[in-house]
Amino acid sequence: MSQRQNKYRAQQLVGAVVVAVGILLLVGNVTGAFRTFPFAGFLTMVGGKIIMAKGSSPTPTVLESQPALSPSESNGGSVQTGDKERHVLKS
């Protein structure tokens, strides 16, 4: 596993812990066992979900794993759309 993937896994884990703390805050507010300010659990869970979403971004790993096409492997500058073929200008 690369360092970048480890970073994303760590972000997902931290986000999951923050969501779990948010659930505990929500339950504590509802039951009265642990009162905090209103919506503390909800706001904490939203923050945890945002952290988890940042950690689950597959874009960098997908882009790195795609090999570049050589000119012989490419389709010669044409793009197929349905049953028609359209030529694309390359710069």
VMD Tcl script that builds the backbone (N, CA, C; Angstrom):
set m [mol new atoms 273]
animate dup $m
set s [atomselect $m all]
$s set {name element resname resid chain x y z} {
  {N N MET 1 A 0.837 -1.165 0.000}
  {CA C MET 1 A 0.000 0.000 0.000}
  {C C MET 1 A 0.890 1.239 0.000}
  {N N SER 2 A 0.568 2.233 -0.825}
  {CA C SER 2 A 1.396 3.424 -0.916}
  {C C SER 2 A 1.105 4.373 0.241}
  {N N GLN 3 A 1.957 5.357 0.399}
  {CA C GLN 3 A 1.764 6.342 1.456}
  {C C GLN 3 A 0.479 7.130 1.243}
  {N N ARG 4 A 0.148 7.401 -0.010}
  {CA C ARG 4 A -1.066 8.157 -0.311}
  {C C ARG 4 A -2.300 7.357 0.096}
  {N N GLN 5 A -2.302 6.055 -0.188}
  {CA C GLN 5 A -3.431 5.224 0.205}
  {C C GLN 5 A -3.529 5.122 1.722}
  {N N ASN 6 A -2.381 5.054 2.401}
  {CA C ASN 6 A -2.389 5.037 3.864}
  {C C ASN 6 A -2.972 6.325 4.416}
  {N N LYS 7 A -2.663 7.441 3.770}
  {CA C LYS 7 A -3.201 8.735 4.205}
  {C C LYS 7 A -4.725 8.730 4.078}
  {N N TYR 8 A -5.237 8.217 2.971}
  {CA C TYR 8 A -6.691 8.183 2.783}
  {C C TYR 8 A -7.347 7.237 3.791}
  {N N ARG 9 A -6.712 6.115 4.071}
  {CA C ARG 9 A -7.251 5.183 5.069}
  {C C ARG 9 A -7.289 5.839 6.451}
  {N N ALA 10 A -6.223 6.596 6.778}
  {CA C ALA 10 A -6.184 7.280 8.069}
  {C C ALA 10 A -7.286 8.324 8.157}
  {N N GLN 11 A -7.522 9.060 7.065}
  {CA C GLN 11 A -8.599 10.053 7.061}
  {C C GLN 11 A -9.953 9.381 7.240}
  {N N GLN 12 A -10.156 8.247 6.612}
  {CA C GLN 12 A -11.419 7.530 6.767}
  {C C GLN 12 A -11.598 7.065 8.204}
  {N N LEU 13 A -10.526 6.575 8.823}
  {CA C LEU 13 A -10.598 6.108 10.197}
  {C C LEU 13 A -10.886 7.265 11.154}
  {N N VAL 14 A -10.200 8.380 10.981}
  {CA C VAL 14 A -10.449 9.553 11.827}
  {C C VAL 14 A -11.890 10.029 11.645}
  {N N GLY 15 A -12.361 10.055 10.412}
  {CA C GLY 15 A -13.743 10.457 10.156}
  {C C GLY 15 A -14.742 9.534 10.827}
  {N N ALA 16 A -14.472 8.236 10.814}
  {CA C ALA 16 A -15.370 7.272 11.455}
  {C C ALA 16 A -15.402 7.483 12.970}
  {N N VAL 17 A -14.255 7.783 13.563}
  {CA C VAL 17 A -14.203 8.044 15.005}
  {C C VAL 17 A -14.995 9.311 15.340}
  {N N VAL 18 A -14.851 10.348 14.516}
  {CA C VAL 18 A -15.587 11.594 14.747}
  {C C VAL 18 A -17.092 11.358 14.617}
  {N N VAL 19 A -17.511 10.559 13.646}
  {CA C VAL 19 A -18.933 10.226 13.497}
  {C C VAL 19 A -19.420 9.468 14.733}
  {N N ALA 20 A -18.619 8.532 15.230}
  {CA C ALA 20 A -19.012 7.778 16.419}
  {C C ALA 20 A -19.168 8.698 17.634}
  {N N VAL 21 A -18.265 9.659 17.787}
  {CA C VAL 21 A -18.390 10.633 18.873}
  {C C VAL 21 A -19.665 11.456 18.689}
  {N N GLY 22 A -19.974 11.807 17.451}
  {CA C GLY 22 A -21.204 12.550 17.175}
  {C C GLY 22 A -22.447 11.760 17.540}
  {N N ILE 23 A -22.432 10.467 17.278}
  {CA C ILE 23 A -23.571 9.615 17.645}
  {C C ILE 23 A -23.725 9.589 19.166}
  {N N LEU 24 A -22.595 9.469 19.888}
  {CA C LEU 24 A -22.660 9.484 21.352}
  {C C LEU 24 A -23.199 10.816 21.868}
  {N N LEU 25 A -22.777 11.923 21.279}
  {CA C LEU 25 A -23.295 13.230 21.682}
  {C C LEU 25 A -24.795 13.339 21.413}
  {N N LEU 26 A -25.226 12.833 20.274}
  {CA C LEU 26 A -26.647 12.871 19.930}
  {C C LEU 26 A -27.469 12.050 20.923}
  {N N VAL 27 A -27.015 10.840 21.205}
  {CA C VAL 27 A -27.731 9.985 22.167}
  {C C VAL 27 A -27.725 10.630 23.551}
  {N N GLY 28 A -26.612 11.213 23.957}
  {CA C GLY 28 A -26.526 11.877 25.255}
  {C C GLY 28 A -27.479 13.055 25.365}
  {N N ASN 29 A -27.625 13.813 24.289}
  {CA C ASN 29 A -28.561 14.942 24.300}
  {C C ASN 29 A -30.004 14.465 24.357}
  {N N VAL 30 A -30.335 13.433 23.605}
  {CA C VAL 30 A -31.716 12.946 23.547}
  {C C VAL 30 A -32.123 12.311 24.876}
  {N N THR 31 A -31.250 11.506 25.459}
  {CA C THR 31 A -31.598 10.816 26.693}
  {C C THR 31 A -31.396 11.680 27.928}
  {N N GLY 32 A -30.625 12.734 27.817}
  {CA C GLY 32 A -30.345 13.585 28.969}
  {C C GLY 32 A -29.171 13.102 29.797}
  {N N ALA 33 A -28.536 12.023 29.395}
  {CA C ALA 33 A -27.405 11.485 30.137}
  {C C ALA 33 A -26.181 12.400 30.041}
  {N N PHE 34 A -26.003 13.047 28.912}
  {CA C PHE 34 A -24.859 13.935 28.704}
  {C C PHE 34 A -25.328 15.107 27.850}
  {N N ARG 35 A -25.714 16.183 28.502}
  {CA C ARG 35 A -26.256 17.344 27.793}
  {C C ARG 35 A -25.128 18.237 27.271}
  {N N THR 36 A -25.248 18.631 26.034}
  {CA C THR 36 A -24.346 19.610 25.423}
  {C C THR 36 A -25.222 20.650 24.737}
  {N N PHE 37 A -24.630 21.476 23.911}
  {CA C PHE 37 A -25.433 22.469 23.208}
  {C C PHE 37 A -26.266 21.786 22.120}
  {N N PRO 38 A -27.378 22.400 21.723}
  {CA C PRO 38 A -28.250 21.771 20.723}
  {C C PRO 38 A -27.498 21.502 19.409}
  {N N PHE 39 A -27.784 20.379 18.820}
  {CA C PHE 39 A -27.231 19.946 17.533}
  {C C PHE 39 A -25.743 19.630 17.571}
  {N N ALA 40 A -25.167 19.446 18.761}
  {CA C ALA 40 A -23.735 19.121 18.859}
  {C C ALA 40 A -23.446 17.793 18.168}
  {N N GLY 41 A -24.278 16.791 18.403}
  {CA C GLY 41 A -24.065 15.488 17.785}
  {C C GLY 41 A -24.213 15.539 16.279}
  {N N PHE 42 A -25.233 16.264 15.815}
  {CA C PHE 42 A -25.459 16.382 14.371}
  {C C PHE 42 A -24.278 17.078 13.694}
  {N N LEU 43 A -23.826 18.186 14.274}
  {CA C LEU 43 A -22.703 18.921 13.671}
  {C C LEU 43 A -21.423 18.086 13.680}
  {N N THR 44 A -21.210 17.330 14.743}
  {CA C THR 44 A -20.024 16.480 14.824}
  {C C THR 44 A -20.081 15.371 13.781}
  {N N MET 45 A -21.265 14.781 13.599}
  {CA C MET 45 A -21.397 13.724 12.584}
  {C C MET 45 A -21.184 14.273 11.181}
  {N N VAL 46 A -21.685 15.466 10.906}
  {CA C VAL 46 A -21.470 16.075 9.585}
  {C C VAL 46 A -19.979 16.314 9.351}
  {N N GLY 47 A -19.290 16.815 10.375}
  {CA C GLY 47 A -17.840 17.014 10.257}
  {C C GLY 47 A -17.107 15.710 10.001}
  {N N GLY 48 A -17.519 14.647 10.678}
  {CA C GLY 48 A -16.903 13.338 10.465}
  {C C GLY 48 A -17.147 12.799 9.077}
  {N N LYS 49 A -18.363 13.017 8.569}
  {CA C LYS 49 A -18.669 12.570 7.202}
  {C C LYS 49 A -17.839 13.338 6.174}
  {N N ILE 50 A -17.621 14.611 6.421}
  {CA C ILE 50 A -16.784 15.399 5.501}
  {C C ILE 50 A -15.354 14.868 5.506}
  {N N ILE 51 A -14.835 14.563 6.700}
  {CA C ILE 51 A -13.478 14.002 6.791}
  {C C ILE 51 A -13.419 12.660 6.073}
  {N N MET 52 A -14.445 11.828 6.261}
  {CA C MET 52 A -14.474 10.521 5.592}
  {C C MET 52 A -14.547 10.680 4.074}
  {N N ALA 53 A -15.318 11.666 3.607}
  {CA C ALA 53 A -15.436 11.890 2.162}
  {C C ALA 53 A -14.102 12.332 1.571}
  {N N LYS 54 A -13.366 13.171 2.286}
  {CA C LYS 54 A -12.045 13.575 1.804}
  {C C LYS 54 A -11.107 12.387 1.734}
  {N N GLY 55 A -11.265 11.437 2.647}
  {CA C GLY 55 A -10.397 10.265 2.672}
  {C C GLY 55 A -10.763 9.208 1.661}
  {N N SER 56 A -11.952 9.290 1.086}
  {CA C SER 56 A -12.368 8.255 0.136}
  {C C SER 56 A -12.259 8.724 -1.312}
  {N N SER 57 A -11.583 9.828 -1.560}
  {CA C SER 57 A -11.430 10.336 -2.907}
  {C C SER 57 A -10.507 9.432 -3.717}
  {N N PRO 58 A -11.035 8.710 -4.717}
  {CA C PRO 58 A -10.206 7.773 -5.473}
  {C C PRO 58 A -9.454 8.415 -6.622}
  {N N THR 59 A -9.653 9.682 -6.888}
  {CA C THR 59 A -9.108 10.315 -8.081}
  {C C THR 59 A -7.589 10.193 -8.208}
  {N N PRO 60 A -6.784 10.524 -7.187}
  {CA C PRO 60 A -5.330 10.421 -7.373}
  {C C PRO 60 A -4.855 9.002 -7.642}
  {N N THR 61 A -5.395 8.006 -6.958}
  {CA C THR 61 A -4.918 6.650 -7.169}
  {C C THR 61 A -5.366 6.106 -8.515}
  {N N VAL 62 A -6.541 6.495 -8.978}
  {CA C VAL 62 A -7.017 6.035 -10.282}
  {C C VAL 62 A -6.162 6.639 -11.385}
  {N N LEU 63 A -5.849 7.925 -11.272}
  {CA C LEU 63 A -5.048 8.577 -12.309}
  {C C LEU 63 A -3.636 8.000 -12.362}
  {N N GLU 64 A -3.064 7.672 -11.218}
  {CA C GLU 64 A -1.710 7.124 -11.215}
  {C C GLU 64 A -1.660 5.707 -11.769}
  {N N SER 65 A -2.746 4.959 -11.626}
  {CA C SER 65 A -2.705 3.570 -12.062}
  {C C SER 65 A -3.004 3.401 -13.545}
  {N N GLN 66 A -3.438 4.440 -14.233}
  {CA C GLN 66 A -3.749 4.355 -15.653}
  {C C GLN 66 A -2.478 4.538 -16.475}
  {N N PRO 67 A -2.091 3.563 -17.274}
  {CA C PRO 67 A -0.913 3.746 -18.116}
  {C C PRO 67 A -1.240 4.672 -19.289}
  {N N ALA 68 A -0.249 5.401 -19.721}
  {CA C ALA 68 A -0.436 6.285 -20.865}
  {C C ALA 68 A -0.508 5.457 -22.146}
  {N N LEU 69 A -1.374 5.862 -23.065}
  {CA C LEU 69 A -1.501 5.152 -24.341}
  {C C LEU 69 A -0.398 5.590 -25.289}
  {N N SER 70 A 0.197 4.637 -25.945}
  {CA C SER 70 A 1.172 4.978 -26.972}
  {C C SER 70 A 0.408 5.310 -28.256}
  {N N PRO 71 A 1.035 5.999 -29.206}
  {CA C PRO 71 A 0.320 6.349 -30.442}
  {C C PRO 71 A -0.227 5.130 -31.188}
  {N N SER 72 A 0.447 3.992 -31.089}
  {CA C SER 72 A -0.048 2.805 -31.793}
  {C C SER 72 A -1.293 2.226 -31.116}
  {N N GLU 73 A -1.472 2.486 -29.801}
  {CA C GLU 73 A -2.632 1.975 -29.077}
  {C C GLU 73 A -3.841 2.901 -29.164}
  {N N SER 74 A -3.607 4.154 -29.499}
  {CA C SER 74 A -4.730 5.094 -29.538}
  {C C SER 74 A -5.573 4.835 -30.780}
  {N N ASN 75 A -6.708 5.482 -30.854}
  {CA C ASN 75 A -7.624 5.239 -31.975}
  {C C ASN 75 A -7.380 6.191 -33.147}
  {N N GLY 76 A -6.226 6.796 -33.226}
  {CA C GLY 76 A -5.871 7.607 -34.381}
  {C C GLY 76 A -6.567 8.950 -34.437}
  {N N GLY 77 A -7.052 9.460 -33.322}
  {CA C GLY 77 A -7.675 10.773 -33.309}
  {C C GLY 77 A -9.149 10.760 -33.644}
  {N N SER 78 A -9.768 9.607 -33.703}
  {CA C SER 78 A -11.194 9.572 -33.993}
  {C C SER 78 A -11.956 9.136 -32.744}
  {N N VAL 79 A -13.151 9.656 -32.628}
  {CA C VAL 79 A -14.000 9.340 -31.489}
  {C C VAL 79 A -15.280 8.736 -32.017}
  {N N GLN 80 A -15.679 7.617 -31.459}
  {CA C GLN 80 A -16.931 7.004 -31.887}
  {C C GLN 80 A -18.046 7.443 -30.962}
  {N N THR 81 A -19.107 7.949 -31.552}
  {CA C THR 81 A -20.289 8.323 -30.791}
  {C C THR 81 A -21.449 7.548 -31.370}
  {N N GLY 82 A -21.860 6.517 -30.666}
  {CA C GLY 82 A -22.937 5.670 -31.174}
  {C C GLY 82 A -22.459 4.900 -32.381}
  {N N ASP 83 A -23.147 5.060 -33.525}
  {CA C ASP 83 A -22.761 4.337 -34.730}
  {C C ASP 83 A -21.989 5.222 -35.703}
  {N N LYS 84 A -21.722 6.482 -35.324}
  {CA C LYS 84 A -20.994 7.402 -36.200}
  {C C LYS 84 A -19.583 7.603 -35.658}
  {N N GLU 85 A -18.676 7.922 -36.573}
  {CA C GLU 85 A -17.307 8.185 -36.182}
  {C C GLU 85 A -17.004 9.636 -36.489}
  {N N ARG 86 A -16.395 10.327 -35.549}
  {CA C ARG 86 A -16.095 11.735 -35.733}
  {C C ARG 86 A -14.605 11.928 -35.495}
  {N N HIS 87 A -13.937 12.674 -36.371}
  {CA C HIS 87 A -12.495 12.908 -36.223}
  {C C HIS 87 A -12.263 14.121 -35.353}
  {N N VAL 88 A -11.240 14.000 -34.498}
  {CA C VAL 88 A -10.920 15.051 -33.540}
  {C C VAL 88 A -9.545 15.613 -33.893}
  {N N LEU 89 A -9.433 16.938 -33.915}
  {CA C LEU 89 A -8.152 17.562 -34.173}
  {C C LEU 89 A -7.281 17.466 -32.938}
  {N N LYS 90 A -6.045 17.030 -33.118}
  {CA C LYS 90 A -5.102 16.957 -31.993}
  {C C LYS 90 A -4.134 18.107 -32.123}
  {N N SER 91 A -3.841 18.714 -30.994}
  {CA C SER 91 A -2.894 19.842 -31.031}
  {C C SER 91 A -1.552 19.431 -30.525}
}
mol reanalyze $m
mol bondsrecalc $m
mol representation Tube
mol addrep $m
